Amino acid sequence: MSIASRFAALRAAIDAEAKACGRDPDSIAIVGVAKRQPVERVREAVAAGLRDVGENYVQEAQAAFARLPPVRRHFIGHLQRNKARAVVALFDMVQSVDRLEGGAALAAEAERAERILPVLVQLNVSPVERFGCSPDEALRLAEALRRFPALRVDGVMAIGPLTEDRSAIAAAFLQAAKTFGRVGGSTLSIGMSGDWREAVRAGSTMVRIGTQLFGERATENV
């Protein structure tokens, strides 16, 4: 199946799930996760209508974005303070702010660049996920980040638990959605290739899709 066909099928499936939940399909954006994907595949998806692309690594993003048409660029990897300047220069949104220190570094670089940077608070709703702040701490972190004039806190992001237990996935996303209600903003970024249906039912406004859209990734060097 071509990338264009994959994208059309994914968009149709998400739209159908949204309608089944009584939601507006247009309220759910697809972020194509380009991590370790050939840039040709990403270009095909953009040509087919993909408007948002996510990357986990700065160096990989620098190479990929230079070869892509204009898209909205999302940083979805673990945020390191020493990468803040490069992240601000490359990305339109940072979805993975889970510590005040990282947010402060982004704010300083965004102010230096004379821009307002949209960010999401990353939640930890999975027992095996290493990163993300606890839902109980999310509002406090969001309020602290909102004190930086160069940042705009626009919601939350979370990675679902790695399990085949659909009820556990649904419960984790419900917790993320409730936290989003407290934090505020317009973006609830939950749901990936294996769990986007539960995410849509929980109210996701942005799903991050890699393998279902682009196919299997290249093996990561270790």
N, C-alpha and C positions, 0 to 999 in steps of 0.2 A: 504494500500500500504506500502511495506517495505521501510525502509530508503534508501536502495540501489536502489530500483526502483524510489524513489523520486529524488535521486541524478542524476540517469541516465536521467530521464525525464527533469529535470532542465537543465542539461548540453546540452541535445539535443535542447531544446527550445532556450537557449542562443546562441548556435551555429547557429541555423536557423535564428535568428534575426540578428546576426552579418553578416551572408552571404547576407541577404536581404539588408543590409546597405552597402555592398561592403567591409566589414571588415574581417580580419583574426580571426576566432573564437579562435585561440590559444592566441590572444592578450588580452583575457578577463579572469581573474582569478575569482574563486568563493571563498569567505571567508564564512565559515559556522559560523553563530553567535550562540554561545553556551550558551548565557545568560539564566540562569534558566532552562536549558534543562538537562534531565538525561544524565549522561556521557555515558551510554550504547548506546544511539542514536548517539552521536557524534562518538563513536568508530565504529559503523556500517557505518557511512558516510566515515570515514577515510579508512576503509577496502574497500569501494566501489570506492575510488579514490580521496576523498577530501584531499587537501594538505595544506590548510590554515584554521585556526580556530581563531575566534575573541571572546574576552571576554570583558565585561564592568567593572567587579569588580575584584580587586586583590585577595581577599580572595577566591572567587569562582574559579578564575583561578588557584590558588595554589592547590586546591583540584582536579580540573579537569585534569590539565596537568600532574599531577603525575600518572594518570591512562590512559593516551593516548599514542599511538605510536608517534614517532617523526613527528611533523608538524611545519609549519611556524606559529608562534604565534603573533597575532595582538592585541594590546590594543586599544579599540575603545570607551572606556568610558570617562567621564569627568576627566581630569587630575588634581589631587591635588598634590601640592608640597610635602606634607609630605608622599606621597606614591611613590615618585620618585625612591628611592632605590629599593623598591620591584618591581616596574614596569621594571626597567632596568634589574634586575635579572631574571625576568620571561619571558619577551617578546622580540621578534625579530624585531618588528616594532611598533611604537606608531603613531596612526593615528589622534590623537586629540589634537595637540598642537595649542592653540588659543591665548596664551599670552606669552610674552617674559619671564616672571617670571617662568612659568612652564617649558619652554624650557631650561632656565638656570639651573634649578634644575636637569633636566634630563642630561644635559651636564656634570654637576659636578659629578653625579653618574656614568655616562658612562666613564668618564675619570678615575675615581677611579677604575672602573672595567677593565680598559685598553681595551675598545672596541669602535667601531664606531656604533652608533645607528641610523638606518634609521627612519625618522619622516616625517609626513605629516602635513601641515598647515590645520587646520579645518576652513572651511568657514561657515558663516551663510547666507544661501540663502532662509530662510523660515521665515515668519513673526511671527511664534509661537515658533521657536527654541530658547532656552535660551543661548546656547553656540556657539562658533565660532566667528572668527573675520570677519569684513566686507570685501567684495571683494576689496574695495578700499584700505584697510590696509594690504592686504595679501602679496603683494610684499615687503613692508617695513618690515613686520615681518619675511618673509623668508630670506631676506638679513641679518637681525640681527641674526637669528638663524645660518646662514651659517658662522658666525664669530667664532662659537664654533667648534674647531677641532674635538670634539667627536660626533658631530651630522652630519648626511647627510640628507639634505632636499630633499625628493624624489618626491614631488608633493603636491596634495591637497586632502582633503576629505570634503564631504558635505552631509547633510541629507536633503532630499527633503521635500517640504511642505506637511503638512497633509491635503490633499484635494482630492476630486474626479475630480477636474478640470484638465484634462490631459494637456491642453495647459499651465496652470500655472506651472505644474510640469516640462514640457519640457522647459519653459522659465527659470526656476530656474537652471536646469541642464546646459542649454546653458551658463548661466552666470558663473557657476562653471567651465565649460570647457574653457571659455575665460580667466578666472583668472588663470587656470592651464597653459594656453599658456604663460602667463606673468611670472608666478612663475618658471616654468620649472620643470624638473624631468621626471620620467617615469611612475608615478602612479597617475591616476585620479580615486579616490575611491568614486563613486556615484552609487546609485541604491540599493534598498532593495526589499523585497518580493513583495510589491505592486506597485513598479515603476521602476523595472529594465529594462523594455523595453525602456522607455524614456531615461534611463541612457545609454544604449547601443547605441541608436541613437545619443546621444550627445557626444559619444566617450569614455565612461567609460572603464577603463582597469581592474577594480576590483569592483565586486558587492558583497554586504554584505547580505547574505540570512539567515534568521532564521526560521520563521514559515513555509515557503513554503518547506523547506528542512526537518525540524525536527518535524513539527506539532506545536500545540499550546503549549505555555510555561506554566510552573507551575505558580500559583498565587503568586505575589510578596508580601512578608510580609510588612506591614506598621505599 
